Amino acid sequence: MGKIPSRGTDQFVLRFPPGLRDQIRDIAEKNGRSMNAEIIARLAESLEIDAVAESPGASMEAMKPLLEAVRDDLAGLYEERFARIEKLMEEVNRQQVVTYNPPRNTKTSEDDQ
């Protein structure tokens, strides 16, 4: 059996206030992570928030590629949807042309009078 890589990392013993351990366990389970991974993720997120607060300009610059990627993804989704809508509208218009039978100019007995 191979060595577990986390065994060589720093360890820190925590004392949780009543109920916090259960709360972390439930959240970790919901997020599909171990309690340790949940705690690490939340600590890292907290440190990121602090870094943003200290240097918002640098943080915004770091987020720019992510925001651009999200914008491009959304634009692609809307382009696909608009293309589908246009295709459906063309189909509806085509069916209306095929099924529409305008009235013919037929003479009635009233026209002769």
N, C-alpha and C positions, 0 to 999 in steps of 0.2 A: 504494500500500500504506500502511495506517495505522501510526501510531507505536505501538510496543510500550510499554504503560504502565510496565512494570517497569524500563525503561531509566533513568528519572529517580529511582529509589529508591536508597537507600544500598547500597553494595557493600562486602564484606569478604572478603579473601582468607584461606583457611584452609590449614593444612598438616595433613594427616591422617597418623596413624601407619600403619605397614604393615597392609594388610588392611581398614582401617576404611572406605575409600572404596568398596571392592567390597561390603562388608556393607551400607552405606547404599544403594548402587545396587540390590542385591537386594531389600531391604526396601521401598524406594520402588516398585520394579516390582510387587512383590506387592500393595502398597496402591494401585496405580494412580496414583501421583504421580511428579512429577519429583524428582530428588535434592534440588533446592533446596526444593521444597514439603515434602518429608519432613523435612529439617533444620529448617525453620521450624516445622512442626507439633510436632516433638519439643522444640524450644526453648520454644515457647509452653506445652506441657504441663508441662515442667519448671518454668517460672515460675509456673504455676497451682498446682503442688504446693507450691512455696515459699510462695505466698500463703495456701494452706490451713493450712500449718504455723504461719504467723505469726498468723492470725486464723481459727481454726476456726469460731467462732460466725457470723461474717459469711459464710463459705463455705457453711455449712450452710443459712443463710437464703437464699443465692443458689441453692442446689440444690433448695430446697423445691418450686418450681413444676415442675421437671423430674421430681422424685420423684412428685409428685402426678399428673403426666401419665402416667408409667409405671404407677402404681397403677391409674389409670382405664382405661388400655389393657388391662392384665391382667384387671381386673374384667370388662371388656366381652368379652374372649375367653372367660373362664370362663362368663359368662352365656350366651353363644352355645353353648358346648359342653354346658352343663347343659340348655339348651332342646332341643338335638338328642338328648341322652340320654333326656330325658323323652318326647320324641316317639317314639323307638325303643321305649321301654318300653310306651307306649300301644299301639303297633302290635303288639308281641309279645303283650300281653294281649288285644288284640282278636282276633288269630289263634288264641290258645288257646281263647277262648270259642267261636269259630266251629268249630274242629276237634275240640273235646272232645265226645265222645258218651258220656254216662254210661250204665252198664249198666241195662237195663230190668228191672223186676220181672216176671220170667217164672216161671211154675210149673214145677217139675221133678217127675219121678216120685217123688222123695224127699219132696216137700212133701205129697203125698197120703197118705202112710203114717202 
